[in-house]
């Protein structure tokens, strides 16, 4: 009851401080169920309503400012006002929207992405990471003539591909089988059991929604070996993790998938998705060939996302910049974990680089089964305490760092976060 009472106190203080967000949330309920159109943004008693953003800061409708470590769940890599991206988008506005044909940016962006990620020989654009994963799975099903898809417990590959708690009633009706993440023997046995029907193995190299658990190198190597052996298509969902170094986690681990899916920040704050892989797989979409697979989508090549994405990769997130950002944010994680340990707290940050989560335990979990049962309660307490101090985390406790954050800002974030954990952990028996 101690933790529950503390959570109630923090929520009451939050309500008193945010009357305009509360009023807007209540009005929104007349038109949207629960006043919400994106489930992950809801938290009790009501979510913040954001008025504006600049660099790495947000301002809510009650006038409070926050360092933005929610980071649009990794889509906000560039912050809110990268000048090169803003200039590129203004140029688009001056030259017209919905251009009704191939535009001047799409092939250039495709070329950059194929040069950047080793598994991409050809790619196609779509509108979100969810779409990218759907199209990648359908590509694998068509290429193999099989129907079954192996995914991992507690994985999230989009709003219709979510596998926490045994899956979602909103999932697409593919023939899924699940295996435990980072469990080599159990997963290998599952592949062998289903190999005659297995079209694809879909995996996040960093299990995101479960709490940013990194894959073990040996686990990914086993997936590559088993997919090759049985003829299944190995798909890396790098919708988030492509920001972790110049070539994403496939580059970090040195494991080459057959296909890669992309999204989030690569649209520079606009809707974006892409899926790609080997020429042999992707040429099935070549409209010049008889029997080509159809891949439609009015906004697949929308000029705003194409120009914004191109500007971001060319100017702000070059390969060298990506490597430097990974190094800087890995140092941040190490600093926070050292300070938590020095304070005698049984809490740590998991993740890689700029994608992080709080966990109860001296060491980050490597399997979902190792997550402490009170971890989510700790994150709820810390989320509300950090809001009081002007730091916005995601409601579920994920932390996403962005390019505008310099060393001084990272130090400020570390101080607020560690202080919040120190203040709130006594409410829990950890």
Secondary structure by P-SEA (a helix, b strand, c coil): caaaaaaaaaaaaaaaacaaaaaaaaaacccccccccccccccccbbbbbcccccccccccccccccccccccccccccccaaaaaaaaaaaaacccccccccccaaaaaaaaaacccccccccccccaaaaaaaaaaaaaaaacccbbbbbccccccccccccccccccccccbbbbbbcccaaaaaaaaaaccccccbbbbccccccccbbbbbaaaaaaaaaaaaaabbbbbbccccccccccccccccccccccbbbbbcccccccccccccccccccccccccccccbbbbbcccccaaaaaaaaaaaaccccaaaaaaaaaaaaaaaaaaaaaaaaacccccccccccbbbbbccccccccccccccaaaaaaaaaaaaaaaacccccccbbbbbcccccaaaaaaaaaaaaaaaaaccccccc
